Amino acid sequence: MFKNKYGIRSAIAFGHDLVAVASAWLFAFLFYSDFRIAEVPFVVLSDILLWVLPVQAVFFLWFGLYRGLWRYASLPDLKRITVTVLLSAVFITGILWQQSLLGIVPYSVNVLAPILLLMIMSGSRLIYRAWKERRLYSLENYDGKLVLILGAGNTALNLVKDLAASRDWHVAGMLDDDPRKLGTRLHGIRVLGTLDDLPHWVHKLNVGHVIIAMPALSHRMHRHILEMCSEIGVKAMIVPSYQDLISGKTTVSQIREIQLDDLLGREPVVLDDEGLHGLLTGKTILVTGAGGSIGAELCRQIVAFQPAHLVLFELNEYALYCIQEEFHANFPDTVMSFVIGDIKDEDRVEQILAQVHPSVIFHAAAYKHVPLMEHENAWQAVLNNVMGTYVLAHAAIRHNVEKFVLVSTDKAVNPVNTMGSSKRLAEMVCQAMQQSEMNQKSNTCFVMVRFGNVLGSAGSVIPKFRMQIEKGGPITVTHPEMTRYFMSIPEAAQLVLQAGLMGGLKGGGEIFVMDMGDPIKITELASDMIRLSGLGEDDIRIVFTGLRPGEKLHEELLSANENTVPTPHTKLSIAQAPEVNEQWLSALVLRFEKIKTLGDSEARKELSRWVPEYAPNGEKIH
């Protein structure tokens, strides 16, 4: 009868309710007789219960009163009990009439019994829940951490209910800017004041934590609240976003620390899921650089579209091992191959593509670290980023790959460093490949995607700042006016997928430019990270070290000779870049194949021959 894992508890609850039925009828007769026990017709009562108890039992089970737990009794449960009791009362009245018992049962008893039953069943559940939440008989919750909740809407109220059952937290009050809610009590918690009253109530109540329970709060207000919390020395936390709550990934009670993403002001990406299913579902997808930040996130996003076979191509053995462990644990039902290889190795690339026959290639493998590629490694950056792209693209055409998506960078725009100019040259290689005679038969669609920095990627400034904070500072910033475009790794990966889908709108060879929003000052980013760590700038200093080789003060998304064309997706546009032809590509490949190695300055001179807009250190090499 009770087959779930709470069967014993359900059986006890069932027994309780049957006792409640007998008690309700007994007390109804007692009320009728003014509690003179001698006048209670126990014989009649026993005859009535012989019919009432089985009927009530059937109704209780039929209406599913034992599918939930009493500690979570709520308004829907009380509604279900009310409907059950009222309907069963009507049915029981009919049975008593049929059995000629209705005439000997006082009318008031027949009315009062279901009312008492409803009060007993509902009251016992509410009392049990209050006891479980330790709110009725003790102040045990005060052992938890005192917290103020910012917000008094539905999300905040759900959070209050969740935290009421926790030993770890005690809600001291709520703050909200809605004047109608000030001074009211919601779920027993008082709305103390507005958001700007936070410092006053933190000090008055000696609160150590603040939870922002306002998913629609602007990023500007997130930053304002974080600054207040930093100044008054409390830890700020946040509930999940609306997107995560709606998708079912998280619940309100899964509070987390504020992250840089919450302060960026980036709107969520809207993907063309139907189109991406057509691009990825049931297909073989190959991702190069799959052990890197962007490559790994691309793979995570691709898995959601159920590819027939996902091939993760990576040169770094340890990075590939880590991603293999993660994916085997998280996506056991997806067919995957983890292959080690160098994209410059023609034989290895040919072997892999001949074995797996990919439909789509996402080419994320590259040397990306600007200062590291500027000195002692310049020619290696060129070989890997340019010739590696050529080898992979050439093989893609031979094996009739439908789409080849190159992950590029905003540093390819008016490049002043080796990394940026090599990525611009890789874009030009793909442009020429699109128009090549060889591609007329294969008709591979080449797509390039430019975007700026991503938060937390390997080699980015975020992990560096985090390590410097852990060591007690100082945080080193190259220049007080330096700005960069930032987006989250998932957002960047989603837009790469979307651009890959849209590639071919203009016949192939498009360079998609992501909407990176407004540039962010690196000093502001450093200050945000200090505050997020619970410290102030008096604890962690920011020092300026000067621009490093190959660095710009401000990044660009378009060069002087490029314009953009809008696309159906608001966060993607197409750069109208100068085109190159197959003869240009043949000359480039012939030249680079002859060069075995070059020093840094010679490598930069070679790059300047092929990338007209390249100006190392801001000056054109002649």
C-alpha positions in Angstrom: 0.0 0.0 0.0 2.8 2.4 0.9 5.6 1.5 -1.5 7.9 4.6 -1.4 10.9 4.8 0.8 8.9 6.8 3.4 6.4 3.8 3.7 6.7 3.6 7.5 6.1 7.3 7.9 3.2 7.1 5.5 1.7 4.2 7.4 2.0 6.1 10.7 0.3 9.1 9.1 -2.4 6.9 7.8 -3.0 5.5 11.3 -3.0 8.9 12.8 -5.7 10.1 10.4 -7.9 7.1 11.2 -7.6 7.9 14.9 -8.4 11.5 14.0 -11.7 10.3 12.3 -12.7 8.4 15.5 -11.7 11.3 17.7 -13.6 13.8 15.6 -16.9 11.8 15.9 -16.3 11.2 19.6 -15.7 14.9 20.3 -18.8 15.8 18.1 -21.0 13.7 20.3 -19.3 15.2 23.4 -20.0 18.7 22.2 -23.6 17.7 21.6 -24.0 16.3 25.1 -22.2 19.2 26.8 -19.3 16.8 27.6 -21.5 14.6 29.8 -19.9 11.3 28.9 -22.8 9.3 30.3 -25.1 10.7 27.7 -22.8 9.8 24.7 -24.4 6.9 22.7 -21.3 4.8 22.4 -23.3 2.0 20.7 -24.5 4.3 18.0 -20.9 5.8 17.7 -19.5 2.3 17.2 -22.1 1.5 14.5 -21.3 4.7 12.7 -17.5 4.1 12.8 -17.9 0.7 11.3 -19.0 2.5 8.1 -17.1 5.8 8.5 -13.6 4.4 9.0 -13.4 2.3 5.9 -14.9 5.0 3.7 -12.5 7.6 5.1 -9.6 5.3 4.6 -10.5 4.8 0.9 -10.8 8.6 0.4 -7.5 9.3 2.2 -5.7 6.9 -0.1 -7.5 7.8 -3.2 -6.7 11.5 -2.8 -3.0 10.8 -2.2 -2.7 12.4 1.3 0.5 10.3 2.0 2.7 11.2 -1.0 4.4 14.1 0.8 6.1 14.6 4.1 4.5 16.4 7.0 7.6 18.6 7.6 6.9 20.2 4.2 3.1 20.6 4.7 1.9 23.6 2.8 -1.2 25.3 1.5 -1.7 22.8 -1.4 -1.6 20.0 1.2 -4.3 21.7 3.3 -6.4 22.2 0.2 -6.2 18.5 -0.6 -7.2 17.6 3.0 -10.2 20.0 2.9 -11.5 18.6 -0.4 -11.0 15.0 0.8 -12.8 15.6 4.1 -15.7 17.5 2.5 -16.3 15.0 -0.3 -16.1 12.0 2.1 -18.5 13.8 4.4 -21.1 14.0 1.6 -20.5 10.3 0.8 -20.8 9.3 4.5 -24.1 11.1 4.9 -25.5 9.1 2.0 -24.3 5.8 3.6 -25.7 6.7 7.0 -29.0 7.5 5.4 -29.0 4.2 3.5 -28.2 2.3 6.7 -31.0 4.1 8.6 -28.4 5.6 10.9 -28.9 9.2 9.8 -32.1 9.6 11.8 -30.5 8.7 15.1 -27.4 10.9 14.5 -28.0 14.5 15.6 -27.7 17.0 12.7 -25.2 19.1 14.6 -23.0 16.0 15.1 -23.0 15.1 11.4 -21.9 18.7 10.6 -19.4 19.1 13.4 -17.6 15.8 12.9 -16.0 16.7 9.5 -15.1 20.2 10.8 -13.3 18.7 13.7 -11.6 16.1 11.5 -10.4 18.9 9.2 -9.0 20.8 12.2 -7.2 17.8 13.7 -5.6 16.6 10.4 -4.5 20.1 9.3 -3.4 21.2 12.8 -1.3 18.2 13.5 0.5 18.6 10.3 1.2 22.3 10.8 2.3 21.7 14.4 4.7 18.9 13.3 6.2 21.2 10.6 6.7 24.0 13.1 8.4 21.6 15.5 10.7 20.3 12.8 11.7 23.8 11.9 12.5 24.4 15.6 10.4 27.6 15.6 7.6 26.6 18.0 9.4 25.5 21.2 13.0 26.7 21.0 15.3 29.2 19.5 17.7 26.6 18.2 18.0 28.4 14.8 19.9 31.2 16.5 22.9 28.9 16.5 23.1 29.5 12.8 24.8 32.4 11.0 22.7 35.6 11.1 21.8 36.8 7.7 19.9 39.7 6.1 18.0 38.9 2.9 17.9 41.6 0.3 14.5 41.5 -1.4 11.0 40.6 -0.3 9.6 39.1 -3.5 8.7 35.5 -4.3 12.4 34.5 -4.6 13.2 35.9 -1.2 10.1 34.3 0.4 11.0 30.9 -1.1 14.5 31.4 0.3 13.1 32.2 3.8 11.1 29.0 3.7 14.2 27.0 2.7 16.5 28.5 5.3 13.9 28.0 8.0 14.6 24.3 7.9 18.4 24.8 8.0 20.6 24.7 11.1 23.2 26.8 9.3 21.3 30.1 8.9 19.0 32.3 10.9 17.2 35.1 8.9 17.4 38.3 11.0 15.3 40.4 8.6 14.7 41.5 5.0 15.4 44.7 3.1 13.4 45.9 0.1 12.8 49.2 -1.7 9.1 48.6 -2.1 7.5 51.1 0.3 4.3 48.9 0.6 6.3 46.1 2.2 8.3 48.2 4.8 7.4 47.2 8.3 5.4 44.1 7.2 6.1 40.5 8.2 6.4 37.9 5.5 6.6 34.3 6.7 7.3 35.7 10.1 10.3 37.8 9.0 10.0 41.6 9.2 10.9 43.9 6.3 13.2 46.2 8.2 14.0 48.9 5.6 15.4 49.7 2.2 18.5 48.4 0.5 20.4 51.6 1.4 19.7 50.9 5.1 21.9 47.8 4.9 24.9 49.3 6.9 22.5 50.4 9.7 20.9 47.0 10.1 24.1 45.1 9.7 25.6 47.0 12.7 22.5 47.0 14.8 21.9 43.2 14.4 25.5 42.2 14.2 24.9 40.3 10.9 27.8 38.6 9.2 26.2 37.6 5.9 23.9 39.2 3.3 22.0 37.2 0.6 20.8 39.0 -2.5 17.5 37.3 -3.4 16.6 39.6 -6.3 17.4 37.7 -9.6 16.3 40.7 -11.7 18.6 43.2 -9.9 20.7 45.3 -12.2 24.4 44.7 -12.4 25.0 48.3 -11.3 23.1 47.5 -8.1 25.0 44.3 -7.6 28.2 46.4 -7.7 26.7 49.0 -5.3 25.7 46.3 -2.8 29.1 44.6 -3.1 30.8 47.9 -2.4 28.6 48.5 0.7 29.2 45.0 2.0 33.0 45.4 1.5 32.9 48.7 3.4 31.0 47.3 6.4 32.8 44.0 6.5 30.0 41.5 5.7 30.0 38.6 3.2 27.7 39.0 0.2 26.0 36.0 -1.4 23.4 35.6 -4.1 20.7 33.2 -5.3 20.9 31.6 -8.7 19.8 33.5 -11.8 16.3 33.3 -13.3 17.7 31.2 -16.2 19.2 28.6 -13.8 16.0 28.5 -11.6 13.7 28.1 -14.6 15.9 25.5 -16.3 15.9 23.4 -13.1 19.7 23.4 -12.8 19.5 25.0 -9.3 17.0 25.8 -6.5 16.6 29.0 -4.5 18.4 27.5 -1.5 21.6 26.9 -3.5 23.0 30.3 -2.6 26.5 31.1 -3.8 29.1 33.8 -3.6 28.8 36.8 -5.9 31.0 36.2 -9.0 32.5 38.5 -11.5 29.9 37.5 -14.1 27.2 39.1 -11.8 29.0 42.4 -12.1 29.7 42.4 -15.9 26.3 43.5 -17.1 26.1 40.8 -19.7 22.7 39.6 -20.8 22.1 35.9 -21.3 22.7 34.5 -24.8 19.6 33.3 -26.7 20.5 30.4 -28.9 18.8 29.0 -31.9 18.3 25.6 -30.4 16.4 24.1 -33.4 19.1 25.3 -35.8 21.9 24.0 -33.5 20.2 20.6 -33.3 20.4 20.5 -37.1 24.1 21.4 -37.0 25.2 19.1 -34.2 22.7 16.4 -33.3 23.6 13.0 -34.7 26.8 14.4 -36.3 30.5 13.8 -35.7 32.0 17.0 -34.2 35.7 17.5 -33.8 37.1 20.2 -31.4 40.8 21.1 -31.4 42.3 22.6 -28.3 39.7 20.6 -26.4 41.7 20.7 -23.1 41.7 24.5 -23.1 39.2 26.9 -21.5 37.2 27.7 -24.7 37.7 24.2 -26.3 36.5 22.4 -23.2 33.5 24.6 -22.8 32.6 24.2 -26.4 32.6 20.4 -25.8 30.3 20.8 -22.8 27.9 22.9 -24.8 28.0 20.5 -27.8 27.2 17.4 -25.7 23.9 19.0 -24.8 22.9 18.7 -28.5 23.5 14.9 -28.5 26.2 14.5 -31.2 26.7 11.0 -32.6 30.4 11.3 -31.9 32.5 14.0 -30.1 36.2 14.0 -30.9 38.4 15.9 -28.5 41.8 16.8 -30.1 44.5 18.1 -27.8 48.3 18.4 -27.7 48.7 18.7 -24.0 48.5 15.2 -22.4 47.5 16.3 -18.9 44.8 18.7 -20.2 43.3 15.9 -22.3 43.5 13.5 -19.3 41.6 16.0 -17.1 38.9 16.6 -19.7 38.6 12.9 -20.3 38.0 12.3 -16.5 35.4 15.0 -16.4 33.5 13.9 -19.5 33.5 10.2 -18.7 32.0 11.1 -15.3 29.4 13.7 -16.5 28.5 12.4 -19.9 28.8 8.6 -19.9 26.2 8.1 -22.6 28.0 10.2 -25.3 30.3 8.5 -27.7 33.6 10.3 -27.4 37.2 10.0 -28.6 40.2 11.7 -26.8 43.0 12.0 -29.3 46.5 13.5 -28.8 48.1 15.3 -31.7 49.6 18.4 -33.1 47.6 20.3 -35.6 50.8 21.1 -37.5 51.4 17.3 -38.0 49.8 16.6 -41.4 50.0 12.8 -41.1 48.3 12.8 -37.7 45.6 15.2 -38.8 45.0 13.2 -41.9 44.8 10.0 -39.8 42.2 11.4 -37.4 40.0 12.9 -40.1 40.1 9.7 -42.1 39.0 7.7 -39.1 36.2 9.9 -37.7 34.9 11.8 -40.8 33.7 14.9 -38.9 30.9 17.0 -40.1 31.9 20.1 -38.2 35.3 21.2 -36.9 35.7 23.8 -34.2 39.3 25.0 -34.3 40.2 26.4 -30.8 43.8 25.2 -30.6 46.2 28.2 -30.6 49.0 29.8 -28.8 47.3 32.8 -27.2 49.5 34.3 -24.5 50.6 37.7 -25.8 53.9 38.4 -23.9 55.0 34.8 -24.0 54.6 34.7 -27.8 56.3 38.0 -28.2 59.8 37.0 -27.1 61.6 33.7 -27.9 58.5 32.0 -29.2 57.3 34.4 -32.0 57.9 32.0 -34.9 56.4 29.1 -33.0 53.2 31.2 -32.6 53.2 31.8 -36.4 53.7 28.1 -37.2 51.1 26.9 -34.8 48.4 29.6 -35.3 48.9 30.0 -39.1 50.3 26.8 -40.5 48.4 24.6 -38.0 45.2 26.3 -39.2 46.2 25.7 -42.9 47.0 22.0 -42.3 43.7 21.4 -40.5 41.7 23.5 -43.1 43.3 21.7 -46.0 42.5 18.3 -44.5 38.9 19.5 -43.8 38.4 20.2 -47.5 39.8 16.9 -48.5 37.5 15.0 -46.1 34.3 17.0 -47.1 33.8 18.7 -43.7 30.6 20.7 -43.8 31.8 23.6 -41.6 35.1 24.7 -40.2 34.8 27.3 -37.4 38.0 29.2 -36.4 38.0 30.7 -33.0 39.8 34.0 -33.4 40.4 37.1 -31.2 39.9 40.8 -31.0 43.7 41.0 -30.9 43.7 40.2 -34.6 42.3 43.7 -35.2 45.0 46.3 -36.0 47.5 43.9 -34.3 50.5 45.1 -32.5 51.8 41.8 -31.3 52.8 38.4 -32.7 49.8 36.5 -31.3 47.2 39.0 -32.7 48.9 39.2 -36.1 49.2 35.4 -36.4 45.5 35.0 -35.6 44.7 37.6 -38.2 46.8 35.7 -40.7 44.9 32.5 -39.7 41.6 34.3 -40.5 43.1 35.3 -43.9 44.1 31.6 -44.6 40.5 30.6 -43.9 39.2 33.4 -46.2 41.4 32.2 -49.0 40.5 28.5 -48.4 36.8 29.4 -48.8 37.5 30.8 -52.3 40.0 28.1 -53.3 39.5 25.9 -56.4 40.0 22.9 -54.2 37.0 23.9 -52.1 34.6 24.2 -55.1 34.0 20.4 -54.9 34.0 19.9 -51.1 32.1 23.2 -50.5 33.4 23.4 -46.9 32.0 26.5 -45.2 34.7 28.4 -43.3 33.6 30.6 -40.4 35.7 32.9 -38.2 34.6 34.2 -34.8 36.3 37.1 -33.0 35.8 37.9 -29.3 37.7 39.5 -26.5 38.9 38.1 -23.1 37.0 35.5 -21.3 36.7 35.5 -17.5 38.9 32.8 -15.9 40.4 31.3 -19.0 43.8 29.7 -18.8 46.5 32.4 -18.9 44.0 35.3 -18.4 44.4 38.0 -15.8 41.7 36.6 -13.5 43.6 33.5 -12.2 46.7 35.7 -11.9 44.8 38.3 -9.8 43.3 35.5 -7.7 46.7 34.0 -6.9 48.1 37.4 -6.0 45.2 38.0 -3.6 45.7 34.6 -2.0 49.4 35.6 -1.4 48.3 38.9 0.2 49.0 41.1 -2.8 49.9 43.3 -4.3 47.8 43.0 -7.5 49.9 44.1 -10.5 48.2 46.0 -13.3 50.2 47.2 -16.3 48.5 50.6 -16.7 45.8 52.5 -14.8 43.9 53.3 -18.0 44.1 49.8 -19.6 40.7 48.4 -20.7 39.6 45.1 -22.1 36.4 43.5 -23.3 35.2 40.6 -21.2 32.6 37.9 -21.3 32.1 34.6 -19.5 33.5 31.3 -20.9 30.0 29.8 -21.4 28.8 32.9 -23.2 31.8 32.9 -25.5 31.3 29.2 -26.3 27.6 29.7 -27.0 28.2 32.5 -29.4 30.9 30.4 -31.2 28.3 27.7 -31.7 25.7 30.3 -32.9 28.2 31.8 -35.3 29.1 28.3 -36.6 25.4 27.8 -37.3 25.0 31.1 -39.1 28.2 30.7 -41.2 27.3 30.6 -44.9 24.8 33.6 -44.7 27.1 35.4 -47.1 28.4 32.4 -49.0 31.0 31.4 -46.4 34.2 32.9 -45.2 32.5 35.3 -42.9 34.2 36.8 -39.9 31.7 37.1 -37.1 32.3 39.7 -34.4 30.7 39.3 -31.0 29.0 42.1 -29.2 31.4 42.5 -26.3 29.5 45.3 -24.6 31.5 48.1 -23.0 35.2 47.7 -22.2 36.1 47.3 -18.6 39.0 49.0 -16.8 41.4 46.4 -15.5 41.8 48.5 -12.3 38.1 48.2 -11.7 38.3 44.4 -12.3 41.1 44.2 -9.8 39.1 46.2 -7.2 36.0 44.0 -7.8 38.1 40.9 -7.2 39.5 42.3 -4.0 36.0 43.1 -2.7 34.7 39.6 -3.8 37.5 38.1 -1.7 36.1 39.9 1.4 39.0 42.3 1.6 39.5 46.0 0.9 42.1 47.9 -1.1 43.8 48.8 2.2 44.5 45.0 2.6 45.5 44.4 -1.0 47.4 47.1 -2.9 47.2 47.7 -6.7 50.5 48.6 -8.3 51.2 49.6 -11.9 54.1 47.9 -13.7 53.9 49.4 -17.2 52.8 47.9 -20.5 54.4 44.6 -21.5 55.7 43.8 -25.0 52.9 43.6 -27.5 50.2 45.0 -25.3 47.7 47.7 -26.2 46.0 50.1 -23.8 42.6 49.4 -25.5 41.5 46.5 -27.7 39.4 46.9 -30.9 36.9 44.7 -32.6 37.2 46.2 -36.1 40.1 47.6 -38.0 40.0 50.9 -39.8 39.2 49.3 -43.2 36.4 47.0 -41.8 32.7 47.7 -41.4 30.1 45.3 -40.0 26.8 43.9 -41.4 24.1 43.0 -38.9 22.9 39.4 -38.5 19.6 38.0 -37.2 21.3 37.5 -33.9 21.7 40.6 -31.8 25.0 39.6 -30.4 26.7 38.8 -33.7 27.6 40.9 -36.7 29.8 40.2 -39.7 33.0 42.1 -40.3 33.5 43.1 -44.0 37.3 42.4 -44.0 39.5 42.7 -47.1 39.6 39.5 -49.1 42.6 37.4 -50.2 42.8 35.0 -53.1 44.1 31.5 -53.7 47.3 32.8 -55.3 48.1 34.8 -52.2 47.5 31.6 -50.1 49.8 29.5 -52.3 52.6 32.1 -52.0 52.2 32.2 -48.2 52.3 28.4 -47.8 55.3 28.1 -50.1 57.2 30.8 -48.2 56.4 29.4 -44.8 57.3 25.8 -45.7 60.8 27.0 -46.7 61.4 28.7 -43.4 62.6 26.3 -40.7 63.1 28.8 -37.9 63.3 32.5 -37.4 64.2 34.8 -34.5 61.6 37.1 -32.9 62.5 40.2 -34.9 62.7 38.2 -38.2 59.3 36.6 -37.4 57.7 40.0 -36.9 59.2 41.2 -40.2 57.8 38.2 -41.9 54.4 38.8 -40.4 54.4 42.4 -41.5 54.8 41.2 -45.1 51.5 39.3 -45.0 49.3 41.3 -42.6 49.2 44.9 -43.9 47.6 46.4 -40.7 50.3 44.8 -38.4 52.4 47.4 -36.7 54.6 45.9 -34.0 54.8 48.2 -30.9 52.6 50.7 -32.9 55.1 51.3 -35.6 55.1 49.8 -39.1 58.1 47.7 -40.1 59.5 48.5 -43.5 
